[in-house]
């Protein structure tokens, strides 16, 4: 895919390289600062408080793709910023057509672990959207998993970028659901359900987000002509690779449909394709459609 014409988003919060994200300084640092304070005759609480203030100040900055003047561009930050920027433009236009105002989410890039409004965020959890703080959380090492461990696209291939863009657009799709009131209704309904019923409803949520990612791709292509040969196939391969049935078979050797939370490979591929072909939110009603 081509990203050179895509608008850059300013709503990127880069916490990569910050130990523990917003969780404050770790116990190891506390011990080290206490020893330094003892050796220098300084109250350790002063050092610890100063470290926390510095760390907090760094974490509260919303960074642009390159945070240091004169530093080489960060290719990953530039890419993420461009994809997020494109979703902002697309969804602002779509919301405006129905007389609504689109409020864009912030995307948090982190390494290993950080804190979110929904609790701890860890790389093993994969990318996710937190409706409580309206932020998307992404450890970009997940993209390496897509290429390697999950086999979602050809390692080193340029088409992998569109697969990565699909992942971001899917999480932004959850933000759109939140703004439209879908997520609050689903969460309220799930409180009265058992685990199996709740999972079935969650699958519909995830498939709708896949469809909304397809809508983004459709509208973005019409606006910037940024999709290149092989990109769509790569995204469909990714949707298939992270289907519940394929992930379960890979991890445990068998499939348990009642435990699905995101949909099968075929379902995820189907709903992304529906959004991609239609370019309309109305086509993404997974809740009234009996056939998933």
C-alpha positions in Angstrom: 0.0 0.0 0.0 1.0 3.6 -0.5 0.9 5.9 2.6 2.6 9.0 1.2 -0.7 10.9 0.6 -2.4 9.8 3.8 -2.9 12.5 6.5 -0.8 12.2 9.6 -2.6 12.0 12.9 -1.6 14.0 15.9 -3.4 11.6 18.3 -0.5 9.2 18.8 0.8 8.6 22.3 4.1 6.9 22.2 5.0 5.1 25.3 7.5 2.7 23.7 10.6 2.4 25.9 8.8 3.7 29.0 9.1 1.0 31.7 5.6 0.0 32.8 3.9 2.7 30.8 1.7 4.8 33.1 2.2 2.4 35.9 4.9 4.5 37.6 8.4 3.5 38.5 9.1 -0.1 39.3 10.1 -1.6 42.6 13.6 -2.2 41.2 14.1 1.5 40.6 12.7 2.3 44.0 15.3 0.1 45.6 18.1 1.7 43.5 17.0 5.2 44.3 16.8 4.3 48.0 20.4 3.1 48.0 21.6 6.2 46.2 19.8 8.4 48.7 21.3 6.5 51.6 24.8 6.8 50.1 24.5 10.5 49.4 22.6 11.4 52.5 19.5 12.5 50.6 16.0 11.6 51.6 15.1 8.7 49.2 11.5 10.0 49.0 12.8 13.1 47.3 14.6 11.1 44.6 11.6 8.8 44.1 9.2 11.7 43.9 11.4 13.4 41.3 11.7 10.2 39.2 7.9 9.8 39.2 7.4 13.4 38.1 9.9 13.1 35.3 8.3 9.8 34.2 4.8 11.1 34.4 5.8 14.2 32.3 7.2 12.0 29.6 4.2 9.8 29.5 1.7 12.6 29.2 3.3 13.9 26.0 1.4 13.1 22.8 4.2 12.5 20.5 4.4 13.1 16.7 6.1 10.5 14.5 9.5 12.0 15.3 9.7 13.3 18.9 13.3 14.6 18.8 14.3 17.5 16.4 16.8 16.3 13.9 16.3 12.6 14.7 15.7 10.2 11.9 12.1 9.4 11.1 10.5 6.5 13.0 9.1 4.4 10.2 6.6 2.6 12.5 5.3 5.7 14.1 5.0 7.4 10.7 3.0 4.4 9.4 0.7 4.1 12.4 0.1 7.9 12.3 -0.8 7.8 8.6 -3.2 4.9 9.1 -4.9 6.5 12.1 -5.0 9.8 10.2 -6.8 8.2 7.3 -9.4 6.7 9.7 -10.0 10.1 11.1 -10.7 11.6 7.7 -12.9 8.7 6.6 -15.0 8.5 9.7 -15.3 12.3 10.0 -16.8 12.3 6.5 -19.1 9.4 7.2 -20.4 10.8 10.5 -20.9 14.2 8.9 -23.1 12.6 6.2 -25.5 11.5 8.9 -25.3 14.8 10.8 -23.0 13.5 13.5 -19.7 14.7 14.8 -16.8 12.2 14.9 -14.4 12.4 17.8 -11.2 10.5 17.0 -9.6 8.1 19.4 -6.0 8.3 20.6 -3.7 5.4 19.7 -1.1 4.4 22.3 2.0 2.6 21.1 3.8 0.7 23.9 6.4 -1.9 24.5 5.7 -4.9 26.7 3.2 -3.5 29.1 1.4 -0.3 30.0 -1.7 1.0 31.8 -5.0 1.6 30.1 -8.3 2.9 31.3 -9.5 -0.7 31.2 -6.6 -2.0 33.3 -3.2 -3.4 32.5 -2.3 -3.7 28.8 0.3 -6.4 27.8 1.7 -7.3 24.5 0.3 -10.9 24.9 -3.2 -9.4 24.8 -2.8 -8.1 21.3 -4.2 -4.8 20.1 -7.4 -3.6 21.8 -9.7 -0.7 22.2 -10.6 0.6 25.7 -14.0 2.4 25.6 -13.4 3.9 29.1 -10.6 6.2 27.9 -11.4 5.9 24.2 -7.9 4.8 23.3 -6.5 2.1 21.1 -3.6 0.2 22.6 -1.0 -1.3 20.3 2.3 -3.1 21.0 3.8 -2.9 17.5 5.6 -6.2 18.1 2.2 -7.7 17.3 2.9 -6.9 13.7 6.0 -9.2 13.8 3.7 -11.9 15.1 1.4 -11.4 12.1 4.3 -12.0 9.8 6.1 -14.7 11.7 4.2 -16.8 14.3 0.7 -16.3 12.9 1.8 -16.5 9.3 -0.8 -13.9 8.4 1.2 -12.4 5.5 4.5 -13.1 3.7 7.4 -12.1 6.0 9.0 -8.9 4.7 6.4 -8.4 2.0 5.2 -4.8 1.4 1.6 -6.1 1.4 2.0 -6.9 5.1 1.5 -3.1 5.6 -2.1 -3.4 4.5 -2.6 -6.3 6.9 -1.2 -4.1 9.7 -3.5 -1.2 8.6 -6.5 -3.6 8.8 -5.7 -4.4 12.4 -5.6 -0.7 13.3 -8.8 0.0 11.3 -10.5 -2.9 13.2 -9.7 -1.4 16.6 -10.9 2.0 15.4 -14.0 0.2 14.3 -14.7 -0.6 18.0 -14.4 3.1 18.7 -17.0 3.8 16.0 -19.2 1.2 17.7 -18.7 3.0 21.0 -19.7 6.4 19.5 -22.8 4.9 17.9 -23.8 3.3 21.2 -23.3 -0.3 20.1 -20.7 -1.2 22.7 -22.7 0.1 25.8 -25.8 -1.8 24.7 -23.8 -5.0 24.2 -22.0 -4.7 27.5 -25.3 -4.2 29.3 -26.9 -7.2 27.6 -23.8 -9.4 28.4 -24.3 -8.8 32.1 -27.4 -10.9 32.1 -25.9 -13.7 29.9 -24.0 -16.8 30.6 -20.5 -17.2 29.1 -21.6 -19.0 25.9 -24.3 -16.4 25.2 -21.9 -13.6 25.9 -19.4 -15.0 23.6 -21.9 -15.3 20.8 -22.8 -11.6 21.2 -19.1 -10.7 21.3 -18.5 -12.5 18.0 -21.1 -10.2 16.4 -19.3 -7.2 17.9 -15.9 -8.3 16.4 -17.3 -9.1 13.0 -19.0 -5.7 12.8 -15.6 -4.1 13.6 -14.1 -6.2 10.7 -16.8 -4.9 8.4 -16.2 -1.3 9.5 -12.5 -1.8 8.7 -13.6 -2.8 5.3 -15.7 0.4 5.0 -12.6 2.4 5.9 -10.6 0.6 3.1 -13.4 1.3 0.6 -13.7 5.0 1.4 -9.9 5.4 1.7 -9.3 3.8 -1.7 -11.8 6.2 -3.3 -10.1 9.1 -1.6 -6.4 8.3 -1.9 -6.1 5.3 -4.3 -3.6 3.8 -1.8 -4.4 0.1 -2.2 -1.9 -1.8 -4.4 -2.1 -5.3 -6.0 -1.9 -8.0 -3.3 -2.9 -5.7 -0.4 -6.5 -7.0 -0.2 -5.5 -10.6 -0.4 -3.0 -9.9 2.4 -5.7 -8.4 4.6 -8.0 -11.3 3.9 -5.2 -13.7 4.8 -4.7 -11.8 8.1 -8.5 -11.9 8.9 -8.3 -15.7 8.3 -5.1 -16.2 10.3 -6.6 -14.6 13.4 -10.0 -16.4 13.3 -10.9 -18.2 16.5 -11.0 -21.6 14.8 -7.5 -21.3 13.4 -6.1 -19.9 16.6 -7.7 -22.6 18.7 -6.5 -25.4 16.3 -3.0 -23.9 16.5 -2.9 -23.7 20.3 -4.8 -26.7 21.4 -5.3 -28.9 18.3 -9.1 -28.7 18.3 -11.9 -26.2 17.9 -14.5 -25.2 20.5 -17.1 -22.9 18.7 -18.8 -22.0 22.0 -15.6 -20.4 23.1 -15.3 -18.2 20.0 -15.1 -14.5 20.8 -14.0 -13.0 17.4 -15.5 -15.3 14.8 -14.1 -18.0 12.5 -11.6 -17.4 9.8 -14.4 -17.6 7.2 -16.6 -15.2 9.1 -13.9 -12.6 9.6 -13.0 -12.7 5.9 -16.6 -12.5 4.9 -17.5 -9.4 6.9 -14.3 -7.5 6.0 -15.2 -8.2 2.4 -18.8 -7.0 2.9 -17.5 -3.7 4.2 -14.9 -3.4 1.5 -17.3 -3.9 -1.3 -20.2 -1.8 0.1 -18.4 1.1 1.8 -21.5 1.6 4.0 -22.1 1.3 7.7 -25.6 0.0 7.0 -24.1 -3.1 5.4 -22.3 -4.0 8.7 -25.3 -4.9 10.8 -24.1 -8.2 12.2 -26.7 -8.2 15.0 -29.8 -8.6 12.7 -28.1 -10.8 10.2 -28.7 -14.5 11.1 -25.9 -15.7 8.8 -22.6 -14.7 10.2 
